[in-house]
Amino acid sequence: MKLLIIFIVINLCNASTVFGAELEVRHVRPESATDQRHEYYISMLRLALEKTKDIDGEFRLVASKTHMFQSRGLEQLKKNKSVDIIWTMTSKKREAELLPIRIPLLKGLLGHRIFIIRKGEESRFLRINTLAELKQLTAGQGSDWPDTQILKTNGIKVVSSVNYDDLFEMLKYKRFDYFPRGVNEPWAEVKAHQNSKLMVEKTLLLHYPAPIYFFVNKENANLAHRLERGLRIALKDGSFEQVFRHHPANREVFDLANIKTRKIFKLHNPLLP
C-alpha cells in the first residue's frame, strides 16, 4: 500500500512539472497608443496556444518591455532576445534567418493594398485608369517594411519613414500622395488619426502575393511545432475562420473594401522565397 501511495505521489509531482510550467511567449509591443496593427495577430497567437494547452500546458503572452520598429524586432528575435515571436510578411532573407510557421495568417489579404489619402482629393484618384498613371504619384511606406522594396521594384515612387505614426503626419502635410495599406488596416487607422483629415480611397487596389507568417528563432523549434499544431487544429475545427472573419480588425474588410469593384493593378513581389 505504501509503495502504491509513493508511486501516485511521484506521478502527481511529474504531472505538475509538465503541466505546471507556464510557457511565456514574448511578442512585440505596438509602436504607439494608436497602433492597432497587432491585435488580430495576438488573437491568432492566443488561439494557437489555447488549442494545444491540453497537451503542452498553460501559457502567458507578454508584450516586449520596449516599443520596437519592425527591423529591430526582427534583429532581437534573430539574437533570441526580448521577443520570442514576430508576425510579418515572408521573404527569402527572413526565412533564411528565422523559422517560419508557413500558415498564412491573413489568407493573402495583406497583399491587397488600398490607399489612405487626404480628404478632398478623391477626384485625383478617380481619374487613374492605369498603373502608369498611378506611378506619377508618390506612395508613403515604412522604411523597414518589405512593401517599400516591392513598390520600388515595380517602379512606384516611395517616400519612407522609420516611424509608423509619422507616416500619417507626412501624408497630412503632403510629403507624399497616398499611403498603401493592407486591406484590413485603413479604416481603424483613419479613425485613430481623425485630426489628420484622411480617408480611405474607394476605387483602386494594388495586389501582390504577400503571405504573413509567425516567425520564431531558429533554435525555438518547440514553439514553432506547437504553433503549427495549434493553427492546424484551428483550421480544421473552424475557429481560425471564425477569428479571421469576425475579429474587429477584419470585419470591415468584408463590409467596406469592395474589392471586386476596384481597379486592380498587379505587382511582382521579388522577395518571395
Backbone hydrogen bonds, N-H to C=O, Kabsch-Sander energy under -0.5 kcal/mol:
donor,donor_aa,acceptor,acceptor_aa,energy
5,I,1,M,-2.2
6,I,2,K,-2.5
7,F,3,L,-2.4
8,I,4,L,-2.3
9,V,5,I,-2.5
10,I,6,I,-2.5
11,N,7,F,-2.2
12,L,8,I,-2.3
13,C,9,V,-2.2
14,N,10,I,-2.3
15,A,11,N,-2.4
16,S,12,L,-2.2
17,T,13,C,-1.7
18,V,14,N,-2.2
19,F,15,A,-3.1
20,G,16,S,-1.7
21,A,17,T,-0.7
22,E,20,G,-0.8
23,L,58,E,-2.4
24,E,22,E,-0.5
25,V,23,L,-0.6
25,V,60,R,-2.8
26,R,24,E,-0.6
27,H,62,V,-2.6
28,V,85,I,-0.5
29,R,66,T,-0.6
35,D,32,S,-1.1
36,Q,34,T,-1.0
39,E,36,Q,-1.0
42,I,38,H,-2.3
43,S,39,E,-1.8
44,M,40,Y,-2.1
45,L,41,Y,-2.5
46,R,42,I,-2.6
47,L,43,S,-2.2
48,A,44,M,-2.4
49,L,45,L,-2.0
50,E,46,R,-2.5
51,K,47,L,-2.1
52,T,48,A,-0.6
52,T,49,L,-0.6
53,K,50,E,-1.2
55,I,52,T,-0.5
56,D,52,T,-3.2
57,G,53,K,-2.2
58,E,19,F,-0.8
60,R,23,L,-2.9
62,V,25,V,-2.5
64,S,27,H,-2.6
68,M,29,R,-0.7
73,G,69,F,-2.4
74,L,70,Q,-2.4
75,E,71,S,-1.9
76,Q,72,R,-2.8
77,L,73,G,-2.3
78,K,74,L,-2.3
79,K,75,E,-1.6
80,N,77,L,-1.2
81,K,76,Q,-3.2
83,V,81,K,-2.5
84,D,26,R,-3.1
85,I,26,R,-1.3
86,I,215,F,-2.1
88,T,213,Y,-2.0
90,T,211,P,-2.4
92,K,271,L,-2.4
95,E,91,S,-2.3
96,A,92,K,-1.4
97,E,93,K,-1.8
98,L,94,R,-2.3
99,L,216,V,-3.0
101,I,214,F,-2.6
102,R,100,P,-0.7
103,I,101,I,-2.7
105,L,212,I,-2.7
107,K,104,P,-0.8
109,L,106,L,-2.3
111,G,108,G,-1.1
112,H,109,L,-2.2
113,R,111,G,-0.8
113,R,206,L,-3.4
114,I,112,H,-0.6
114,I,181,R,-2.1
116,I,179,F,-1.8
117,I,115,F,-0.5
117,I,199,M,-2.7
119,K,197,K,-2.3
121,E,118,R,-1.6
124,R,121,E,-0.7
125,F,121,E,-0.8
125,F,122,E,-1.0
126,L,122,E,-1.9
127,R,123,S,-1.3
128,I,125,F,-1.3
134,L,130,T,-1.7
135,K,131,L,-2.1
136,Q,133,E,-1.3
137,L,134,L,-2.1
139,A,157,K,-2.9
140,G,178,Y,-1.8
141,Q,159,V,-1.7
143,S,161,S,-2.1
145,W,142,G,-1.5
148,T,145,W,-1.2
149,Q,145,W,-0.7
150,I,146,P,-2.1
151,L,147,D,-3.0
152,K,148,T,-2.2
153,T,149,Q,-2.6
154,N,150,I,-1.4
155,G,152,K,-2.0
156,I,151,L,-2.5
157,K,137,L,-0.6
159,V,139,A,-2.8
161,S,141,Q,-1.5
164,Y,162,V,-0.5
167,L,163,N,-0.9
167,L,164,Y,-1.1
168,F,164,Y,-0.5
168,F,165,D,-0.9
169,E,165,D,-1.1
170,M,166,D,-2.7
171,L,167,L,-2.0
172,K,168,F,-2.2
173,Y,169,E,-2.2
174,K,171,L,-1.8
175,R,170,M,-3.1
176,F,170,M,-0.6
177,D,138,T,-2.5
178,Y,138,T,-1.4
179,F,116,I,-2.2
181,R,114,I,-3.4
183,V,109,L,-0.9
183,V,112,H,-1.7
185,E,182,G,-2.9
189,E,185,E,-1.5
190,V,186,P,-2.7
191,K,187,W,-2.1
192,A,188,A,-2.0
193,H,189,E,-0.9
193,H,190,V,-0.6
194,Q,191,K,-0.9
196,S,193,H,-1.9
197,K,194,Q,-1.2
199,M,117,I,-2.5
201,E,115,F,-2.8
201,E,199,M,-0.6
205,L,263,K,-1.9
206,L,113,R,-2.7
207,H,265,F,-2.4
208,Y,111,G,-1.7
213,Y,88,T,-2.2
213,Y,211,P,-0.5
214,F,101,I,-0.7
215,F,86,I,-2.9
216,V,99,L,-2.3
220,N,217,N,-2.2
221,A,219,E,-0.7
224,A,220,N,-1.9
225,H,221,A,-2.8
226,R,222,N,-2.2
227,L,223,L,-2.6
228,E,224,A,-2.4
229,R,225,H,-2.5
230,G,226,R,-2.6
231,L,227,L,-2.8
232,R,228,E,-2.3
233,I,229,R,-2.2
234,A,230,G,-2.2
235,L,231,L,-2.3
236,K,232,R,-2.1
237,D,233,I,-2.5
238,G,234,A,-0.8
239,S,234,A,-0.6
240,F,234,A,-2.0
242,Q,238,G,-1.7
243,V,239,S,-2.1
244,F,240,F,-2.7
245,R,241,E,-2.6
246,H,242,Q,-2.2
247,H,243,V,-2.0
250,N,247,H,-2.2
251,R,247,H,-2.1
252,E,248,P,-0.6
253,V,250,N,-1.6
254,F,250,N,-0.9
254,F,251,R,-0.5
255,D,251,R,-0.9
256,L,252,E,-3.4
257,A,252,E,-0.7
257,A,253,V,-1.6
261,T,258,N,-1.2
262,R,258,N,-0.5
262,R,259,I,-1.3
263,K,203,T,-3.1
264,I,262,R,-0.6
265,F,205,L,-2.8
265,F,263,K,-0.5
266,K,264,I,-0.6
267,L,207,H,-3.0
272,L,269,N,-0.8
